[in-house]
């Protein structure tokens, strides 16, 4: 397997120690995103006692982070683990750098952060925080000035870019907006010489079917686990 493929085996860690180091806290054994950026954390090793200790030191009382792992996690007594579900990691297979011209697709930024958070809170595409938009490029579609759909770039591990926060206002679903946004991001990522990928809950059959129609295929399955300090 090449180096780029290896970067997807521990994507959170790879992103936190490279492109997103400035959005993170921690050291050589464990790192996490700043809480207002994303609720993700990772360990460098395969859950060694020292790595667990380093992770615990990054968590305050009432704090929670989510980790991806190939097998179920068993933290030490000072931490409590709650399984969230299985995650499909899917990679794009149809390389296409052609940029579709859609006049209604706009670039989103800091000025749109409140609207982005509102749309994500309503549609629940996955974790989305006040500063999540700082992780990469986000695009959206508006109707009469109101944000009705968006998608963006989240983790950035070694030659790959994660497409995330794909969501559409319920009143506007069924019109192909999500597919157009995903394909627009894909084209930009391919054009930069990188490869698109994404994560989706294995139970979300509708989203998986959409991504398969867009040319994504399953690469690996992970366990997602929420970890917090024990009482």
Rosetta blueprint (number, residue, H / E / L):
1 X L
2 X L
3 X H
4 X H
5 X H
6 X H
7 X H
8 X L
9 X L
10 X L
11 X H
12 X H
13 X H
14 X H
15 X H
16 X H
17 X L
18 X L
19 X L
20 X L
21 X H
22 X H
23 X H
24 X E
25 X E
26 X E
27 X L
28 X L
29 X L
30 X E
31 X E
32 X E
33 X E
34 X L
35 X L
36 X L
37 X L
38 X L
39 X L
40 X E
41 X E
42 X E
43 X E
44 X L
45 X L
46 X L
47 X L
48 X L
49 X H
50 X H
51 X H
52 X H
53 X H
54 X H
55 X H
56 X H
57 X L
58 X L
59 X L
60 X L
61 X L
62 X L
63 X L
64 X E
65 X E
66 X E
67 X E
68 X E
69 X E
70 X L
71 X L
72 X L
73 X L
74 X L
75 X L
76 X L
77 X L
78 X L
79 X E
80 X E
81 X E
82 X E
83 X E
84 X E
85 X E
86 X E
87 X E
88 X E
89 X E
90 X E
91 X E
92 X E
93 X L
94 X L
95 X L
96 X L
97 X L
98 X L
99 X L
100 X L
101 X L
102 X L
103 X L
104 X L
105 X E
106 X E
107 X E
108 X E
109 X L
110 X H
111 X H
112 X H
113 X H
114 X H
115 X H
116 X H
117 X H
118 X H
119 X H
120 X H
121 X H
122 X H
123 X H
124 X L
125 X L
126 X L
127 X L
128 X L
129 X L
130 X L
131 X L
132 X H
133 X H
134 X H
135 X H
136 X L
137 X L
138 X E
139 X E
140 X E
141 X E
142 X E
143 X E
144 X L
145 X L
146 X E
147 X E
148 X E
149 X E
150 X E
151 X E
152 X E
153 X E
154 X L
155 X L
156 X L
157 X L
158 X L
159 X L
160 X E
161 X E
162 X E
163 X E
164 X E
165 X E
166 X E
167 X E
168 X E
169 X L
170 X H
171 X H
172 X H
173 X L
174 X L
175 X L
176 X L
177 X H
178 X H
179 X H
180 X H
181 X H
182 X H
183 X H
184 X H
185 X H
186 X H
187 X H
188 X H
189 X H
190 X H
191 X H
192 X L
193 X L
194 X L
195 X E
196 X E
197 X E
198 X E
199 X E
200 X E
201 X E
202 X L
203 X L
204 X L
205 X H
206 X H
207 X H
208 X H
209 X H
210 X H
211 X H
212 X H
213 X H
214 X L
215 X L
216 X E
217 X E
218 X E
219 X E
220 X E
221 X E
222 X E
223 X E
224 X E
225 X E
226 X E
227 X E
228 X E
229 X E
230 X L
231 X L
